[in-house]
Amino acid sequence: MRYPLSAVIGGLAVLGPPTLLAQEPTVVGVWDIVELVNWSADGERSEPFGQDPNGYFVYTPEGHLILQILPEPLPSRQPSPPGIEDLAARARSSIAYFGTFGVDYDRGILVHEIVGALSPNRSGGSFERTFRFEGEDLVLDFANAATGRRFLRRLRRVEAFDP
C-alpha cells in the first residue's frame, strides 16, 4: 500500500488515499513490539522496557498513528483511585502518543507527526525514523544525531487492515 503525496504544507507531506500495490510490504497495520533496544552515544546497550516490552504501534490506512509502550512486567493493579506517586511512576515508565504518519518506501523513511503525547515535549513534533522489513518484521532503526543515541524497535504484525 502506498500513500501518494498530495501536497506539501509547511514542509509536512500531506498524504492522499492509499493505493495497494501487488505483493508490497506495508507499514499499515497493528504491530506488537517484540524488541526495543537503545544504545547510548558510548555504545552502551539498554532495554528500557525489559526483555519483553509491552505495546503496539498502530498505523491506519487513513494515515493515523497510535503508539503505546509499557514496561515489562506490566504494573500491577492498584487501589482505586491510584495515588499520585503511582500515576507519576507509570507515566515516567511509559510512552504514549498519537498523530499521523507519512512513509517513503523508496528511501525507507517513516515520519511520525505527533499531535498529542503523554510527554508534553513530544506533542507537535515531527520524528523521522528509518525502517526496513526483515521477513514479516518491521524494524525501525534510527539515531538521534544531536545526542549520538541509536534506537531499534522490532515490530511484528498482529493485525492487517482490509485494503
PESUL-V128151 format. One record per pair of residues at least 12 apart in sequence whose ideal C-beta (glycine too) atoms are under 10 Angstrom apart, sorted by the first residue. I is the first residue (numbers start at 1). J is the second residue. D is the distance in Angstrom with one decimal. If there is no record, write none. Layout:
BEGIN
i->(I/I)
j->(J/J)
d->(D/D)
END
This chain:
BEGIN
i->(1/1/1/1/1/1/1/1/1/1/1/1/1/1/1/1/1/2/2/2/2/2/2/2/2/2/2/2/2/3/3/3/3/3/3/3/3/3/3/3/3/3/3/3/3/4/4/4/4/5/5/11/12/12/12/12/12/13/13/13/13/13/13/13/13/14/14/14/15/15/15/15/15/15/16/17/17/17/18/18/18/18/18/18/18/19/20/20/21/24/24/25/25/25/25/25/25/25/26/26/26/26/26/26/26/26/26/26/27/27/27/27/27/27/27/27/27/27/27/27/27/27/28/28/28/28/28/28/28/28/28/28/28/28/29/29/29/29/29/29/29/29/29/29/29/29/29/30/30/30/30/30/30/30/30/30/30/30/30/31/31/31/31/31/31/31/31/31/31/31/31/31/31/31/31/32/32/32/32/32/32/32/32/32/32/32/33/33/33/33/33/33/33/33/33/33/33/33/33/33/33/33/34/34/34/34/34/34/34/34/35/35/35/35/35/35/35/35/35/35/35/35/36/36/36/36/36/36/36/36/36/36/36/36/36/36/36/36/36/36/37/37/37/37/37/37/37/37/38/38/38/38/38/38/39/39/39/39/39/39/40/40/40/40/41/41/41/41/41/41/42/42/43/43/44/45/45/46/47/47/48/48/48/48/49/49/49/49/49/49/49/50/50/50/50/50/51/52/52/52/53/53/53/53/53/53/53/54/54/54/54/54/54/54/54/55/55/55/55/55/55/55/55/55/55/55/56/56/56/56/56/57/57/57/57/57/57/57/57/57/58/58/58/58/58/59/59/59/59/59/59/59/59/60/60/60/61/61/61/61/62/62/63/63/63/63/63/63/64/64/64/64/64/65/65/65/65/65/65/65/65/65/65/65/65/66/66/66/66/67/67/67/67/67/67/67/67/67/67/67/68/68/68/68/68/68/69/69/69/69/69/69/69/70/70/70/70/70/71/71/71/71/71/75/75/75/75/78/90/91/91/92/92/94/94/95/95/95/95/96/96/96/96/96/97/97/97/97/97/97/97/97/97/97/97/98/98/98/98/98/98/99/99/99/99/99/99/99/99/99/99/99/99/99/100/100/100/100/100/101/101/101/101/102/102/103/103/104/104/105/105/107/107/108/108/108/108/108/108/108/109/109/109/109/109/110/110/110/110/110/110/110/110/111/111/111/111/112/112/112/112/112/112/113/113/113/114/114/127/127/128/129/129/129/129/130/130/131/131/134/135/136/136/136/137/137/137/137/138/138/138/138/138/139/139/139/139/140/140/140/140/141/141)
j->(18/19/20/21/24/25/26/27/28/29/59/61/103/105/160/161/163/15/16/18/19/20/21/24/26/103/104/105/106/15/16/17/18/19/26/27/28/61/62/63/101/102/103/104/105/16/17/18/19/102/104/126/100/102/111/113/126/63/100/101/102/103/104/111/113/63/100/102/62/63/100/101/102/103/63/61/62/63/60/61/62/63/103/161/163/163/61/163/105/105/133/105/132/133/135/136/138/157/59/61/103/105/133/138/157/160/161/163/57/59/65/101/103/105/110/129/131/133/138/140/155/157/58/59/60/61/62/63/101/103/157/160/161/163/57/58/59/60/61/138/155/156/157/158/159/160/161/56/57/58/59/60/66/155/157/158/159/160/161/55/56/57/58/59/67/137/138/140/153/154/155/156/157/158/159/53/54/55/56/57/154/155/156/157/158/159/49/52/53/54/55/56/57/67/68/69/70/72/153/154/155/156/52/53/137/139/153/154/155/156/47/49/51/52/53/137/139/152/153/154/155/156/48/49/50/51/52/53/54/55/69/71/72/95/140/151/152/153/154/155/49/53/141/150/151/152/153/154/144/149/150/151/152/153/143/148/149/150/151/152/147/148/149/150/143/144/147/148/149/150/148/149/148/150/149/150/152/149/71/72/69/71/93/95/69/70/71/72/93/94/95/70/71/72/73/74/72/71/72/73/69/70/71/72/95/153/154/68/69/70/71/72/73/74/94/67/68/69/70/71/72/94/95/96/153/155/68/69/155/158/159/69/101/110/112/138/140/153/155/157/98/101/158/159/161/100/101/103/110/112/138/155/161/100/101/161/160/161/162/163/100/161/99/100/101/102/103/113/98/99/100/101/115/97/98/99/100/101/102/110/111/112/113/114/115/96/97/98/99/95/96/97/98/99/101/112/114/117/122/153/94/95/96/97/98/118/93/94/95/96/97/118/153/90/93/94/95/96/90/92/93/94/95/89/90/93/94/90/118/118/119/118/119/118/119/117/118/119/122/116/117/118/119/122/112/114/115/116/117/118/119/122/123/125/127/112/114/115/116/117/123/111/112/113/114/115/116/117/122/123/124/125/126/127/112/113/114/115/126/113/114/127/129/126/128/129/131/128/131/131/133/130/131/129/130/131/132/133/139/141/128/129/130/131/142/127/128/129/130/131/138/140/142/126/127/128/129/125/126/127/128/129/140/125/126/127/126/127/142/144/142/141/142/151/153/142/143/153/155/154/156/155/156/157/154/155/156/157/153/154/155/156/157/152/153/154/155/152/153/154/155/153/154)
d->(4.6/6.9/5.1/7.0/7.0/9.2/4.2/8.5/5.3/9.6/9.9/7.0/9.3/9.4/9.9/8.7/6.7/9.4/9.4/6.5/5.3/8.0/5.9/7.5/8.2/8.2/9.7/6.7/9.8/4.0/6.7/7.9/5.3/8.1/9.5/9.5/8.7/8.9/9.4/6.2/8.7/6.9/6.1/9.3/9.2/4.5/7.7/8.1/6.5/8.1/8.8/8.3/8.9/7.8/8.5/6.6/7.1/10.0/9.8/10.0/4.5/9.2/8.3/7.4/9.1/9.0/9.2/8.3/8.8/4.8/7.8/8.4/5.7/8.2/9.2/8.4/8.1/9.1/9.6/5.2/7.9/7.9/10.0/9.3/7.8/9.1/9.5/4.5/9.1/7.5/9.9/8.2/9.6/4.6/9.9/8.8/8.0/9.6/8.3/9.0/8.4/8.3/9.2/9.2/9.3/8.3/9.1/9.3/8.6/5.0/9.7/7.6/5.6/8.5/6.2/10.0/7.1/8.9/6.1/9.4/9.0/9.4/9.4/5.1/6.9/5.4/9.4/9.0/9.5/8.8/9.4/7.5/5.7/9.0/8.9/7.9/6.4/8.9/9.1/8.5/9.1/10.0/4.8/7.8/5.9/4.7/6.2/5.8/7.8/5.1/8.2/9.2/9.1/9.4/7.0/5.2/3.9/8.0/8.3/9.2/6.4/4.4/7.4/7.5/9.5/8.8/5.9/9.6/8.9/9.4/3.6/6.5/5.6/6.9/8.7/9.4/8.9/7.7/6.1/8.4/9.8/6.6/5.2/7.8/4.8/9.3/7.8/9.0/4.8/7.2/4.7/7.2/7.2/9.5/9.5/6.4/9.6/9.8/6.5/7.4/6.0/8.3/8.5/8.2/7.2/10.0/9.1/5.0/6.8/5.0/8.3/10.0/8.8/9.3/7.7/8.7/8.6/6.8/7.3/3.7/8.6/9.3/7.3/5.2/8.6/9.5/9.6/4.4/9.8/8.1/7.0/10.0/9.5/9.5/9.7/8.2/7.4/5.5/7.6/9.4/9.6/9.6/9.6/8.6/7.5/4.6/8.2/8.4/10.0/6.4/7.2/5.4/7.8/9.8/8.6/9.0/6.5/4.3/7.7/8.1/8.6/7.7/6.1/8.6/9.7/9.1/6.2/3.2/6.1/8.8/8.3/9.8/9.4/8.6/10.0/9.5/9.7/10.0/9.8/8.8/9.2/7.7/8.4/9.4/5.9/7.2/4.8/6.0/8.0/8.8/8.4/9.6/5.7/3.2/7.2/9.9/6.7/9.8/4.5/8.2/6.2/7.6/7.2/5.6/9.9/8.9/9.9/8.5/7.2/4.5/7.2/5.8/8.4/5.8/9.5/7.3/5.1/3.7/5.8/9.4/9.7/8.6/7.7/8.8/9.5/9.4/5.9/8.4/8.6/7.6/9.2/8.7/9.5/9.9/9.3/8.0/8.3/7.6/5.6/9.9/8.9/10.0/10.0/8.7/9.6/9.7/5.9/8.2/8.5/9.6/9.1/9.8/8.8/9.3/8.9/6.7/9.8/4.9/8.3/7.7/8.7/9.3/9.6/5.1/6.1/7.3/8.9/9.2/7.4/7.6/5.9/7.6/9.4/7.9/6.4/5.3/6.0/4.4/9.8/9.4/9.6/5.8/7.7/8.1/8.9/8.6/8.0/4.9/8.5/6.8/6.8/5.5/7.3/8.9/9.8/7.6/8.9/9.0/10.0/9.7/7.4/7.4/4.9/8.4/9.2/9.0/9.3/6.4/4.3/7.4/9.7/10.0/8.9/8.1/7.4/5.3/8.4/8.7/9.0/9.9/4.8/7.3/9.9/7.9/5.7/7.8/9.0/9.0/9.6/6.0/8.4/9.5/9.4/6.3/9.3/8.2/6.9/7.4/8.4/9.0/6.7/4.2/8.3/9.3/7.7/4.9/7.9/6.6/3.7/6.8/7.7/5.6/7.6/8.9/9.5/9.7/7.5/6.0/5.6/7.7/9.9/9.9/6.3/4.8/4.4/4.0/7.2/8.2/9.2/8.8/9.1/8.8/9.0/9.5/8.2/4.7/8.7/7.2/10.0/6.7/9.7/9.8/9.3/9.2/9.5/9.6/8.1/9.7/9.8/9.1/9.6/8.4/9.9/9.3/5.5/5.6/5.8/9.2/10.0/9.4/6.0/7.3/6.2/7.4/9.4/9.1/7.5/4.6/7.7/4.9/8.9/6.8/8.9/6.1/6.9/5.2/7.3/8.1/7.3/4.6/8.1/6.7/9.6/8.0/5.3/8.2/7.4/6.9/8.5/9.5/7.2/8.2/4.6/8.4/8.2/5.0/8.4/8.9/9.3/7.9/9.4/9.8/6.5/6.5/5.5/6.4/5.6/8.3/8.3/7.8/4.5/7.8/7.2/6.9/7.2/5.3/7.4/7.1/4.2/8.1/7.2/7.9/8.9)
END
